[in-house]
Amino acid sequence: MLSKAEQTTKYIIETVAPIFNRKGYAATSMSDITEATGLTKGAIYGNFENKEAIAIAAFNKSVNDLLKRIAEHQEQSSSPIQKLYLIADFYKTYHDYSKNLGGCPILNIGVDANHHNSPILERVQYIINKTQNNIAKLVEWGKEAGEIKQEIDSQLFAKRLYTRIQGAVFMSHTMQDHQYLVDAAIEIEDIITNELKK
């Protein structure tokens, strides 16, 4: 059972996460936050040290929800190479999912933080590195399981996969066309089949 303070903190984070995602750190004002939550500045600062702390908590919420969704999608198979295919499959419908978030949190906050705020940028870089490392671990597991060729550079593949995904995310949102993500996912599936699969 959450305490009243914990409930308020959770409410603030859930309410403002899409706002930070859409508008970015610099463009999101305390007035935006108080208006959206219906709380006073005093009530908000009673739960968070400053706007930066709210932004980081909001980013963590958006990203954790996303990573949980991907992990749940991957549960359809216990095979490491199939889990790689399932990552690509997840992103075929990511455009609609991320529209509800105000866009892709990793892309939006990453670009915005690169210009304005290094602590938030460090958090984005941490998530990207963690994601790429998880993909690389799947490749290594696939090698051990005899599903993936031994000569594959797991880190290089992880970077290639993630770069293709984020490039397609950018294009799909900028051009308002989900086909960029569908095409990128199919291309990744082809790479897995033609380059990785043993």
C-alpha positions in Angstrom: 0.0 0.0 0.0 1.4 3.4 -1.1 1.5 6.2 1.4 -0.3 9.5 0.5 3.1 11.1 -0.3 4.0 8.1 -2.6 0.6 8.3 -4.3 1.1 12.0 -5.0 4.6 11.4 -6.3 3.3 8.6 -8.6 0.4 10.8 -9.8 2.8 13.7 -10.6 5.1 11.4 -12.6 2.3 9.7 -14.6 0.7 13.1 -15.4 3.7 15.0 -16.5 5.6 12.2 -18.3 3.8 12.7 -21.6 4.2 16.5 -21.3 8.0 16.3 -20.9 8.1 13.8 -23.7 6.2 16.1 -26.1 7.6 19.5 -25.1 11.1 18.6 -23.9 12.8 19.6 -20.6 13.5 23.3 -21.4 10.0 24.0 -22.9 8.1 22.4 -20.0 7.4 25.0 -17.4 6.4 24.7 -13.8 3.1 26.3 -14.9 2.6 23.3 -17.3 3.2 20.9 -14.4 0.9 22.7 -11.9 -1.8 23.1 -14.5 -1.7 19.4 -15.6 -1.6 18.1 -12.0 -3.9 20.6 -10.4 -1.3 20.9 -7.6 0.5 23.9 -6.3 4.3 24.5 -6.8 4.7 23.9 -3.0 3.0 20.5 -3.2 5.2 19.5 -6.2 8.4 20.7 -4.6 7.4 18.8 -1.5 7.8 15.6 -3.6 10.7 16.6 -5.9 13.8 18.7 -5.3 13.5 20.5 -8.6 12.2 20.4 -12.2 15.1 18.3 -13.3 14.2 15.6 -10.7 10.7 15.5 -12.0 12.0 15.2 -15.6 14.3 12.3 -14.8 11.5 10.5 -12.9 9.1 11.1 -15.8 11.6 9.8 -18.3 12.3 6.7 -16.1 8.5 6.0 -16.0 8.1 6.3 -19.8 11.1 4.2 -20.5 10.4 1.5 -17.9 6.9 1.1 -19.3 8.4 0.7 -22.8 11.0 -1.8 -21.7 8.4 -3.8 -19.8 6.2 -3.9 -23.0 9.2 -5.2 -25.1 10.1 -7.8 -22.4 6.5 -9.0 -22.3 6.4 -9.3 -26.1 9.6 -11.4 -26.0 8.0 -13.8 -23.6 6.4 -15.5 -26.6 9.5 -17.5 -27.1 12.4 -18.9 -24.9 14.7 -19.0 -27.9 17.4 -16.3 -28.0 17.2 -15.8 -31.8 13.4 -15.8 -31.7 13.6 -13.1 -29.0 15.7 -11.0 -31.4 12.9 -11.5 -34.1 10.4 -10.4 -31.4 12.2 -7.1 -30.8 11.8 -6.3 -34.5 8.2 -7.5 -34.4 7.4 -5.2 -31.5 8.6 -2.1 -33.3 6.2 -2.8 -36.3 3.4 -1.3 -34.1 5.6 1.0 -32.0 4.4 4.2 -33.9 0.9 4.0 -32.5 2.1 3.0 -29.0 4.6 5.8 -28.8 2.1 8.4 -30.2 0.2 7.9 -26.9 3.4 8.8 -25.0 3.9 12.0 -27.1 6.5 10.3 -29.2 9.5 8.0 -28.4 10.9 9.0 -25.0 14.4 7.9 -25.8 14.5 9.9 -29.0 12.6 12.9 -27.8 14.3 13.3 -24.4 17.7 12.3 -25.8 17.7 15.1 -28.5 16.3 17.7 -26.1 18.7 16.8 -23.3 21.7 16.9 -25.6 21.1 20.6 -26.0 20.0 21.5 -22.5 20.6 19.2 -19.7 23.5 16.8 -19.1 22.1 14.8 -16.1 19.1 13.8 -18.2 21.3 13.1 -21.2 23.4 10.8 -19.0 20.2 8.9 -18.0 19.2 8.5 -21.7 22.7 7.3 -22.6 22.5 4.8 -19.7 19.2 3.4 -21.1 20.6 3.2 -24.6 23.7 1.4 -23.4 21.7 -1.0 -21.3 19.3 -1.8 -24.2 22.2 -2.4 -26.6 24.0 -4.6 -24.0 20.8 -6.6 -23.5 20.6 -7.2 -27.3 24.3 -8.2 -27.3 23.6 -10.7 -24.5 20.8 -12.3 -26.5 23.3 -12.7 -29.4 25.9 -14.3 -27.0 23.2 -16.6 -25.6 22.2 -17.5 -29.2 25.8 -18.5 -29.9 25.9 -20.7 -26.8 22.6 -22.3 -27.8 23.9 -23.0 -31.3 21.4 -20.7 -33.0 23.7 -17.9 -34.0 27.0 -18.0 -35.9 30.1 -17.8 -33.6 31.8 -15.1 -35.7 29.0 -12.5 -35.1 30.2 -9.4 -33.2 27.4 -9.1 -30.7 28.1 -5.4 -29.7 28.3 -4.4 -33.4 25.0 -6.1 -34.2 23.3 -4.5 -31.2 24.4 -1.0 -32.3 23.2 -1.7 -35.9 19.8 -3.0 -34.7 19.3 -0.1 -32.3 20.5 2.5 -34.8 18.0 1.2 -37.5 15.2 1.2 -35.0 15.8 4.8 -33.7 16.3 6.1 -37.2 13.0 4.6 -38.3 11.3 5.9 -35.1 12.5 9.4 -36.0 11.3 9.1 -39.6 7.9 7.6 -38.7 7.1 10.4 -36.3 8.5 13.2 -38.4 6.7 12.0 -41.6 3.7 10.6 -39.6 4.1 7.3 -41.4 4.4 4.0 -39.5 5.7 2.3 -42.6 9.2 3.5 -41.9 9.2 1.3 -38.7 7.6 -1.6 -40.5 10.2 -1.6 -43.2 13.1 -1.2 -40.7 11.7 -4.2 -38.7 11.5 -6.3 -41.8 15.1 -5.3 -42.7 16.3 -6.4 -39.2 14.5 -9.7 -39.5 16.3 -10.2 -42.8 19.6 -9.4 -41.2 18.9 -11.9 -38.4 17.9 -14.6 -41.0 20.7 -14.0 -43.5 23.6 -12.9 -41.3 23.1 -14.2 -37.8 21.2 -17.5 -38.1 23.3 -20.6 -38.1 
